[in-house]
Amino acid sequence: MKNKIIPILIAIAILAVGLFIVKSINPKKPEQPKQKPAPVVKVLELKSQEIPIIYTVNATLQAKTSATLKPQVNGRVIKLFIEEGQYVKAGQPLAIIQPEKEQYQVESQTSVIEQLRANYLNKKAIYERRKQLFEKELIAKEEVDNAKTDMEIALNQLRSAEATLKEYQRQKNETVVKAPFDGILDKRFISIGDYVDSQTQMFYILKPNPLWAVFSLPQQYIKNIKIGGLIDIDIDGVGKVKGKIDYISSSLDQNNLIVVKALVENPDNKLKENMYGKANIAIDVKKGFRIPEQALLLAGNESFVYKIQDGKAFKVKVDVINQSFGYVDIVGDLKEGDKIAITNLMMLKDGMPVKAINWRWKKWKNS
């Protein structure tokens, strides 16, 4: 039995050595890692255009026509005709101030005038009689002259009293406070029963259309504006409106800036006085490219795009000139006809192979 086992073990050993030799001669190749496919990106072909360089400055809306109304007479407010926010017409009554004093003055002066008119007519009649007697040589010329002087004095007194009456009537009329122009009664500062005098603010009225957008510019930009020129103004909460420059100050203000006022049309009254926004002044022009904002990559304080060339993505630093909703204007080491990636930017690395698909940016094609 022992003699049979030994040959079997020898055969197994020989088989094992043979398998080892075979594996040594034909070693198994290690598996290669699968290569990731190149990312697919949509690309935009760049077209150069003139890019305006914009200087942006804070602007505030002001009424071009406005007035704070104060009374011309003293007294107590006895009636109000209108509330805040209502439209008024020129000459429309807004309030009445108690007119007792003015009414008394008018009535008293009217009585004085009646007496002076009667005195004048009497003096005139005396003069006419004396004149007739003198013509008949019944009295001396001195008596005629004296009668004429008395008549003229009486006439002057009458005319003076009539002028005083007109002033009293004017004061009486001014107990009714009226709107000076068509507009909106924006603020009312008084109530019925309040005592007012010539220093009391009663109402604030303004014309809502047009308004002024008021802003200040450094003097080096005076060459970039002119009367009648159009500018863009972004009003917070409203959006972009057009302004037509209507006023440029002839001197610098206390901050050594030039004050500028631009007319802004406001037909639907959406704009309100003291709203604020940004006035955009074009101060220069550069050759650049307008691209979708999604094509811009931000890294800290720097901006980049990926230029696609020869099937690879290359990172290019750019400067942003203007930025608005949906697009940015850039300049950099790019030329017309270059293609940039607008999708899958976060998947890209400098020098990485990509599969490019052309894309047309129809919305901004003609911008």
DRENDO-1510 file (C-alpha; in Angstrom, 1 decimal, always signed):
<recs>
REC; n; res; u; v; w
REC; 1; MET; +0.0; +0.0; +0.0 .
REC; 2; LYS; +2.8; +2.4; +0.9 .
REC; 3; ASN; +4.5; +1.6; -2.4 .
REC; 4; LYS; +1.3; +2.8; -4.3 .
REC; 5; ILE; +1.0; +6.2; -2.4 .
REC; 6; ILE; +4.5; +7.4; -3.2 .
REC; 7; PRO; +4.1; +7.4; -7.0 .
REC; 8; ILE; +0.8; +9.3; -6.6 .
REC; 9; LEU; +2.4; +12.0; -4.5 .
REC; 10; ILE; +5.3; +12.3; -7.0 .
REC; 11; ALA; +2.7; +12.7; -9.8 .
REC; 12; ILE; +0.9; +15.5; -7.9 .
REC; 13; ALA; +4.1; +17.3; -7.2 .
REC; 14; ILE; +5.1; +17.1; -10.9 .
REC; 15; LEU; +1.6; +18.5; -11.9 .
REC; 16; ALA; +2.0; +21.4; -9.5 .
REC; 17; VAL; +5.4; +22.3; -10.8 .
REC; 18; GLY; +4.1; +22.2; -14.3 .
REC; 19; LEU; +1.2; +24.6; -13.5 .
REC; 20; PHE; +3.6; +27.0; -11.8 .
REC; 21; ILE; +5.9; +27.0; -14.9 .
REC; 22; VAL; +2.9; +27.6; -17.2 .
REC; 23; LYS; +1.7; +30.6; -15.1 .
REC; 24; SER; +5.2; +32.0; -15.0 .
REC; 25; ILE; +5.4; +31.8; -18.8 .
REC; 26; ASN; +1.9; +33.3; -19.4 .
REC; 27; PRO; +1.2; +35.6; -16.5 .
REC; 28; LYS; -2.4; +37.2; -16.4 .
REC; 29; LYS; -2.4; +40.8; -17.4 .
REC; 30; PRO; -3.9; +43.2; -14.8 .
REC; 31; GLU; -7.2; +44.9; -15.7 .
REC; 32; GLN; -6.8; +48.4; -17.1 .
REC; 33; PRO; -9.1; +51.1; -15.5 .
REC; 34; LYS; -11.9; +52.2; -17.7 .
REC; 35; GLN; -11.3; +55.7; -19.3 .
REC; 36; LYS; -14.1; +58.2; -18.6 .
REC; 37; PRO; -15.7; +59.7; -21.7 .
REC; 38; ALA; -14.9; +63.3; -22.5 .
REC; 39; PRO; -17.6; +65.7; -21.1 .
REC; 40; VAL; -20.1; +67.1; -23.6 .
REC; 41; VAL; -20.2; +70.9; -23.6 .
REC; 42; LYS; -22.2; +73.4; -25.6 .
REC; 43; VAL; -20.1; +76.1; -27.1 .
REC; 44; LEU; -20.8; +79.7; -28.3 .
REC; 45; GLU; -18.8; +81.3; -31.1 .
REC; 46; LEU; -17.7; +84.8; -30.0 .
REC; 47; LYS; -18.6; +87.8; -32.0 .
REC; 48; SER; -16.8; +91.1; -31.1 .
REC; 49; GLN; -18.8; +94.3; -30.6 .
REC; 50; GLU; -18.4; +97.7; -29.1 .
REC; 51; ILE; -18.9; +97.5; -25.3 .
REC; 52; PRO; -19.8; +100.8; -23.6 .
REC; 53; ILE; -17.8; +101.5; -20.4 .
REC; 54; ILE; -20.4; +102.6; -17.8 .
REC; 55; TYR; -20.0; +104.9; -14.8 .
REC; 56; THR; -22.7; +104.2; -12.3 .
REC; 57; VAL; -23.8; +106.8; -9.7 .
REC; 58; ASN; -26.6; +107.0; -7.2 .
REC; 59; ALA; -29.7; +109.0; -8.3 .
REC; 60; THR; -32.8; +110.3; -6.5 .
REC; 61; LEU; -36.1; +111.2; -8.0 .
REC; 62; GLN; -37.4; +114.8; -7.4 .
REC; 63; ALA; -40.5; +116.7; -8.6 .
REC; 64; LYS; -39.6; +119.2; -11.2 .
REC; 65; THR; -42.7; +121.3; -10.2 .
REC; 66; SER; -43.7; +121.4; -6.5 .
REC; 67; ALA; -44.8; +123.9; -3.8 .
REC; 68; THR; -45.2; +124.1; -0.1 .
REC; 69; LEU; -48.3; +126.3; +0.5 .
REC; 70; LYS; -48.4; +128.8; +3.4 .
REC; 71; PRO; -51.3; +131.2; +4.1 .
REC; 72; GLN; -51.1; +134.9; +3.4 .
REC; 73; VAL; -53.4; +135.7; +6.4 .
REC; 74; ASN; -53.5; +134.7; +10.0 .
REC; 75; GLY; -56.5; +132.8; +11.4 .
REC; 76; ARG; -58.1; +129.5; +12.3 .
REC; 77; VAL; -58.8; +126.8; +9.7 .
REC; 78; ILE; -62.5; +126.3; +9.5 .
REC; 79; LYS; -62.9; +124.1; +6.4 .
REC; 80; LEU; -60.8; +121.5; +4.4 .
REC; 81; PHE; -61.8; +120.4; +0.9 .
REC; 82; ILE; -59.3; +117.7; +0.0 .
REC; 83; GLU; -57.3; +114.8; +1.4 .
REC; 84; GLU; -53.8; +113.6; +0.8 .
REC; 85; GLY; -53.1; +111.8; -2.4 .
REC; 86; GLN; -55.9; +113.4; -4.4 .
REC; 87; TYR; -55.4; +115.2; -7.7 .
REC; 88; VAL; -56.2; +118.9; -7.7 .
REC; 89; LYS; -56.7; +121.5; -10.5 .
REC; 90; ALA; -55.1; +125.0; -10.6 .
REC; 91; GLY; -57.3; +127.4; -8.6 .
REC; 92; GLN; -59.1; +124.6; -6.7 .
REC; 93; PRO; -60.0; +125.6; -3.1 .
REC; 94; LEU; -58.1; +123.5; -0.5 .
REC; 95; ALA; -59.0; +125.2; +2.8 .
REC; 96; ILE; -60.7; +128.2; +4.3 .
REC; 97; ILE; -59.2; +130.3; +7.1 .
REC; 98; GLN; -61.7; +132.1; +9.4 .
REC; 99; PRO; -62.5; +135.4; +7.5 .
REC; 100; GLU; -64.1; +137.6; +10.3 .
REC; 101; LYS; -61.3; +140.1; +10.5 .
REC; 102; GLU; -61.0; +140.5; +6.7 .
REC; 103; GLN; -64.8; +140.7; +6.3 .
REC; 104; TYR; -64.9; +143.5; +8.9 .
REC; 105; GLN; -62.1; +145.4; +7.2 .
REC; 106; VAL; -63.9; +145.2; +3.8 .
REC; 107; GLU; -67.2; +146.3; +5.2 .
REC; 108; SER; -65.7; +149.1; +7.3 .
REC; 109; GLN; -63.6; +150.4; +4.3 .
REC; 110; THR; -66.7; +150.2; +2.1 .
REC; 111; SER; -68.5; +152.5; +4.5 .
REC; 112; VAL; -65.5; +154.9; +4.5 .
REC; 113; ILE; -65.5; +155.0; +0.7 .
REC; 114; GLU; -69.2; +155.9; +0.6 .
REC; 115; GLN; -68.6; +158.9; +2.9 .
REC; 116; LEU; -65.5; +160.0; +0.9 .
REC; 117; ARG; -67.4; +159.6; -2.4 .
REC; 118; ALA; -70.2; +161.8; -1.0 .
REC; 119; ASN; -67.6; +164.3; +0.1 .
REC; 120; TYR; -66.0; +164.3; -3.3 .
REC; 121; LEU; -69.2; +164.8; -5.1 .
REC; 122; ASN; -70.1; +167.7; -2.8 .
REC; 123; LYS; -66.7; +169.3; -3.4 .
REC; 124; LYS; -67.1; +168.8; -7.1 .
REC; 125; ALA; -70.5; +170.4; -7.1 .
REC; 126; ILE; -69.1; +173.4; -5.2 .
REC; 127; TYR; -66.3; +173.7; -7.7 .
REC; 128; GLU; -68.7; +173.6; -10.6 .
REC; 129; ARG; -70.9; +176.4; -9.1 .
REC; 130; ARG; -67.9; +178.6; -8.2 .
REC; 131; LYS; -66.6; +178.1; -11.8 .
REC; 132; GLN; -69.9; +179.3; -13.2 .
REC; 133; LEU; -70.0; +182.3; -10.9 .
REC; 134; PHE; -66.4; +183.2; -11.9 .
REC; 135; GLU; -67.4; +183.0; -15.6 .
REC; 136; LYS; -70.1; +185.6; -14.8 .
REC; 137; GLU; -67.5; +187.7; -13.0 .
REC; 138; LEU; -69.4; +187.4; -9.7 .
REC; 139; ILE; -66.6; +186.0; -7.6 .
REC; 140; ALA; -62.8; +186.2; -7.6 .
REC; 141; LYS; -60.6; +183.5; -9.3 .
REC; 142; GLU; -59.1; +182.7; -5.9 .
REC; 143; GLU; -62.4; +181.2; -4.7 .
REC; 144; VAL; -62.5; +179.0; -7.8 .
REC; 145; ASP; -59.0; +177.8; -7.3 .
REC; 146; ASN; -59.7; +177.0; -3.6 .
REC; 147; ALA; -62.8; +175.0; -4.6 .
REC; 148; LYS; -60.8; +173.1; -7.2 .
REC; 149; THR; -58.1; +172.3; -4.6 .
REC; 150; ASP; -60.7; +171.0; -2.1 .
REC; 151; MET; -62.3; +168.8; -4.9 .
REC; 152; GLU; -58.9; +167.3; -5.8 .
REC; 153; ILE; -58.0; +166.6; -2.2 .
REC; 154; ALA; -61.4; +164.8; -1.8 .
REC; 155; LEU; -60.8; +162.8; -5.0 .
REC; 156; ASN; -57.3; +161.7; -3.8 .
REC; 157; GLN; -58.8; +160.6; -0.5 .
REC; 158; LEU; -61.4; +158.6; -2.3 .
REC; 159; ARG; -58.9; +156.9; -4.6 .
REC; 160; SER; -56.6; +156.1; -1.6 .
REC; 161; ALA; -59.5; +154.5; +0.2 .
REC; 162; GLU; -60.5; +152.5; -2.8 .
REC; 163; ALA; -56.9; +151.1; -3.1 .
REC; 164; THR; -57.1; +150.2; +0.6 .
REC; 165; LEU; -60.4; +148.4; -0.1 .
REC; 166; LYS; -58.8; +146.4; -2.9 .
REC; 167; GLU; -56.0; +145.2; -0.5 .
REC; 168; TYR; -58.6; +144.2; +2.1 .
REC; 169; GLN; -60.6; +142.3; -0.6 .
REC; 170; ARG; -57.4; +140.6; -1.6 .
REC; 171; GLN; -56.7; +139.6; +1.9 .
REC; 172; LYS; -60.3; +138.4; +2.3 .
REC; 173; ASN; -59.9; +136.3; -0.9 .
REC; 174; GLU; -56.7; +134.8; +0.5 .
REC; 175; THR; -58.6; +133.3; +3.4 .
REC; 176; VAL; -59.4; +130.6; +0.7 .
REC; 177; VAL; -56.2; +128.7; +0.1 .
REC; 178; LYS; -56.1; +127.5; -3.5 .
REC; 179; ALA; -53.9; +125.1; -5.6 .
REC; 180; PRO; -51.3; +127.0; -7.6 .
REC; 181; PHE; -51.2; +124.3; -10.4 .
REC; 182; ASP; -52.5; +120.9; -11.5 .
REC; 183; GLY; -50.9; +118.1; -9.4 .
REC; 184; ILE; -51.2; +115.8; -6.5 .
REC; 185; LEU; -51.8; +117.0; -2.9 .
REC; 186; ASP; -49.0; +114.9; -1.5 .
REC; 187; LYS; -49.0; +116.1; +2.2 .
REC; 188; ARG; -51.4; +118.0; +4.4 .
REC; 189; PHE; -49.9; +119.5; +7.5 .
REC; 190; ILE; -53.0; +121.0; +9.2 .
REC; 191; SER; -56.4; +120.1; +10.5 .
REC; 192; ILE; -59.7; +121.9; +11.0 .
REC; 193; GLY; -59.3; +124.2; +14.1 .
REC; 194; ASP; -55.6; +124.8; +13.7 .
REC; 195; TYR; -54.4; +128.4; +13.9 .
REC; 196; VAL; -52.1; +129.3; +11.0 .
REC; 197; ASP; -50.0; +132.3; +10.1 .
REC; 198; SER; -47.6; +133.2; +7.3 .
REC; 199; GLN; -45.0; +130.8; +8.5 .
REC; 200; THR; -47.3; +127.7; +8.8 .
REC; 201; GLN; -46.9; +124.9; +6.2 .
REC; 202; MET; -50.3; +123.8; +5.1 .
REC; 203; PHE; -50.0; +121.6; +2.0 .
REC; 204; TYR; -47.3; +120.1; -0.2 .
REC; 205; ILE; -48.3; +119.8; -3.9 .
REC; 206; LEU; -46.3; +118.3; -6.7 .
REC; 207; LYS; -46.6; +117.5; -10.4 .
REC; 208; PRO; -45.8; +113.7; -10.8 .
REC; 209; ASN; -45.0; +113.9; -14.5 .
REC; 210; PRO; -42.2; +114.5; -15.4 .
REC; 211; LEU; -39.8; +113.9; -12.5 .
REC; 212; TRP; -36.2; +114.8; -12.2 .
REC; 213; ALA; -33.5; +112.1; -11.6 .
REC; 214; VAL; -30.9; +114.1; -9.7 .
REC; 215; PHE; -27.3; +112.8; -9.4 .
REC; 216; SER; -23.7; +114.2; -9.1 .
REC; 217; LEU; -20.7; +113.5; -11.3 .
REC; 218; PRO; -17.0; +114.0; -10.9 .
REC; 219; GLN; -15.8; +116.8; -13.2 .
REC; 220; GLN; -13.8; +114.5; -15.5 .
REC; 221; TYR; -17.1; +113.1; -16.8 .
REC; 222; ILE; -18.6; +116.5; -17.9 .
REC; 223; LYS; -17.4; +115.7; -21.4 .
REC; 224; ASN; -19.6; +112.6; -21.5 .
REC; 225; ILE; -22.9; +114.4; -21.0 .
REC; 226; LYS; -24.9; +117.1; -22.7 .
REC; 227; ILE; -28.3; +118.8; -22.4 .
REC; 228; GLY; -30.8; +116.6; -24.3 .
REC; 229; GLY; -28.6; +113.5; -24.0 .
REC; 230; LEU; -30.3; +110.2; -23.0 .
REC; 231; ILE; -29.1; +108.0; -20.2 .
REC; 232; ASP; -30.3; +104.7; -18.6 .
REC; 233; ILE; -31.6; +104.9; -15.0 .
REC; 234; ASP; -32.3; +101.8; -12.9 .
REC; 235; ILE; -35.0; +102.6; -10.3 .
REC; 236; ASP; -35.1; +100.2; -7.4 .
REC; 237; GLY; -38.4; +98.3; -7.4 .
REC; 238; VAL; -39.4; +99.6; -10.8 .
REC; 239; GLY; -36.6; +98.8; -13.3 .
REC; 240; LYS; -34.8; +100.6; -16.1 .
REC; 241; VAL; -36.2; +103.9; -17.4 .
REC; 242; LYS; -34.8; +106.5; -19.8 .
REC; 243; GLY; -33.7; +110.0; -18.6 .
REC; 244; LYS; -33.2; +113.1; -20.8 .
REC; 245; ILE; -30.6; +115.4; -19.3 .
REC; 246; ASP; -32.3; +118.7; -18.6 .
REC; 247; TYR; -29.9; +120.5; -16.3 .
REC; 248; ILE; -26.1; +120.6; -15.7 .
REC; 249; SER; -24.9; +122.8; -12.8 .
REC; 250; SER; -22.6; +125.7; -13.7 .
REC; 251; SER; -20.5; +125.3; -10.6 .
REC; 252; LEU; -19.3; +122.5; -8.3 .
REC; 253; ASP; -21.2; +121.6; -5.1 .
REC; 254; GLN; -19.6; +121.4; -1.7 .
REC; 255; ASN; -18.3; +117.9; -2.6 .
REC; 256; ASN; -16.6; +119.3; -5.8 .
REC; 257; LEU; -19.1; +117.4; -7.9 .
REC; 258; ILE; -21.3; +118.5; -10.8 .
REC; 259; VAL; -25.1; +118.3; -10.2 .
REC; 260; VAL; -27.1; +116.8; -13.1 .
REC; 261; LYS; -30.8; +116.5; -13.5 .
REC; 262; ALA; -32.4; +114.2; -16.0 .
REC; 263; LEU; -36.1; +114.4; -17.0 .
REC; 264; VAL; -38.0; +111.1; -16.5 .
REC; 265; GLU; -41.4; +110.6; -18.0 .
REC; 266; ASN; -44.0; +109.2; -15.5 .
REC; 267; PRO; -47.3; +108.9; -17.3 .
REC; 268; ASP; -48.7; +106.0; -15.1 .
REC; 269; ASN; -47.4; +107.5; -11.8 .
REC; 270; LYS; -45.4; +104.4; -11.0 .
REC; 271; LEU; -42.4; +106.5; -10.1 .
REC; 272; LYS; -42.5; +108.5; -6.8 .
REC; 273; GLU; -40.6; +111.4; -5.5 .
REC; 274; ASN; -37.5; +110.5; -3.4 .
REC; 275; MET; -37.3; +107.0; -5.0 .
REC; 276; TYR; -33.7; +106.1; -5.6 .
REC; 277; GLY; -31.7; +104.2; -8.2 .
REC; 278; LYS; -28.6; +104.2; -10.3 .
REC; 279; ALA; -27.8; +106.5; -13.2 .
REC; 280; ASN; -25.6; +104.9; -15.9 .
REC; 281; ILE; -23.3; +107.2; -17.8 .
REC; 282; ALA; -21.4; +105.9; -20.8 .
REC; 283; ILE; -17.8; +107.2; -20.5 .
REC; 284; ASP; -15.9; +105.1; -23.0 .
REC; 285; VAL; -16.1; +102.2; -25.5 .
REC; 286; LYS; -14.1; +99.0; -25.8 .
REC; 287; LYS; -14.0; +96.1; -28.2 .
REC; 288; GLY; -15.3; +93.1; -26.3 .
REC; 289; PHE; -17.7; +90.2; -26.2 .
REC; 290; ARG; -21.2; +89.7; -24.8 .
REC; 291; ILE; -21.7; +86.2; -23.4 .
REC; 292; PRO; -24.4; +84.5; -21.3 .
REC; 293; GLU; -23.7; +84.9; -17.6 .
REC; 294; GLN; -23.7; +81.1; -17.3 .
REC; 295; ALA; -20.5; +81.0; -19.3 .
REC; 296; LEU; -18.6; +82.9; -16.7 .
REC; 297; LEU; -16.7; +81.1; -14.0 .
REC; 298; LEU; -15.8; +83.0; -10.8 .
REC; 299; ALA; -12.8; +82.2; -8.6 .
REC; 300; GLY; -12.3; +84.6; -5.8 .
REC; 301; ASN; -11.9; +88.0; -7.3 .
REC; 302; GLU; -11.1; +86.7; -10.7 .
REC; 303; SER; -13.3; +85.7; -13.6 .
REC; 304; PHE; -12.7; +83.0; -16.3 .
REC; 305; VAL; -14.2; +81.3; -19.3 .
REC; 306; TYR; -13.2; +78.0; -20.9 .
REC; 307; LYS; -12.1; +78.4; -24.5 .
REC; 308; ILE; -12.6; +75.2; -26.5 .
REC; 309; GLN; -9.8; +74.6; -29.1 .
REC; 310; ASP; -8.7; +71.4; -30.8 .
REC; 311; GLY; -11.1; +69.4; -28.7 .
REC; 312; LYS; -9.8; +70.6; -25.4 .
REC; 313; ALA; -10.9; +73.2; -22.8 .
REC; 314; PHE; -8.5; +76.0; -21.8 .
REC; 315; LYS; -9.1; +78.3; -19.0 .
REC; 316; VAL; -8.9; +82.0; -20.0 .
REC; 317; LYS; -8.9; +84.9; -17.5 .
REC; 318; VAL; -11.3; +87.8; -18.5 .
REC; 319; ASP; -12.4; +91.2; -17.1 .
REC; 320; VAL; -16.1; +91.9; -16.7 .
REC; 321; ILE; -17.0; +95.3; -18.2 .
REC; 322; ASN; -20.8; +95.3; -17.7 .
REC; 323; GLN; -23.2; +92.9; -16.1 .
REC; 324; SER; -27.0; +92.7; -16.5 .
REC; 325; PHE; -29.6; +90.1; -16.0 .
REC; 326; GLY; -28.8; +87.2; -18.3 .
REC; 327; TYR; -25.5; +88.4; -19.8 .
REC; 328; VAL; -22.1; +89.9; -19.1 .
REC; 329; ASP; -19.7; +91.9; -21.3 .
REC; 330; ILE; -16.1; +90.8; -21.1 .
REC; 331; VAL; -12.6; +91.6; -22.5 .
REC; 332; GLY; -9.6; +89.2; -22.4 .
REC; 333; ASP; -7.2; +87.1; -24.4 .
REC; 334; LEU; -9.9; +86.1; -26.8 .
REC; 335; LYS; -10.7; +86.9; -30.5 .
REC; 336; GLU; -13.7; +86.8; -32.7 .
REC; 337; GLY; -14.5; +83.3; -33.8 .
REC; 338; ASP; -13.1; +81.7; -30.6 .
REC; 339; LYS; -15.5; +79.2; -29.0 .
REC; 340; ILE; -16.3; +79.1; -25.3 .
REC; 341; ALA; -18.1; +76.6; -23.2 .
REC; 342; ILE; -21.5; +77.6; -21.8 .
REC; 343; THR; -22.5; +74.3; -20.1 .
REC; 344; ASN; -20.9; +71.9; -17.6 .
REC; 345; LEU; -18.2; +74.4; -16.6 .
REC; 346; MET; -17.8; +72.7; -13.2 .
REC; 347; MET; -16.8; +69.5; -14.8 .
REC; 348; LEU; -14.0; +71.1; -16.8 .
REC; 349; LYS; -10.3; +71.4; -16.0 .
REC; 350; ASP; -7.6; +73.2; -17.9 .
REC; 351; GLY; -6.4; +71.1; -20.9 .
REC; 352; MET; -9.2; +68.5; -20.5 .
REC; 353; PRO; -10.5; +66.9; -23.7 .
REC; 354; VAL; -14.2; +67.7; -24.4 .
REC; 355; LYS; -16.9; +67.0; -26.9 .
REC; 356; ALA; -18.2; +70.3; -28.2 .
REC; 357; ILE; -21.7; +71.0; -29.6 .
REC; 358; ASN; -22.3; +74.3; -31.3 .
REC; 359; TRP; -25.1; +76.5; -29.7 .
REC; 360; ARG; -26.7; +79.7; -30.8 .
REC; 361; TRP; -27.5; +82.4; -28.3 .
REC; 362; LYS; -30.6; +83.7; -30.1 .
REC; 363; LYS; -31.8; +86.0; -27.3 .
REC; 364; TRP; -28.7; +88.2; -27.4 .
REC; 365; LYS; -27.6; +87.5; -31.0 .
REC; 366; ASN; -28.3; +91.0; -32.0 .
REC; 367; SER; -27.7; +92.8; -28.7 .
</recs>
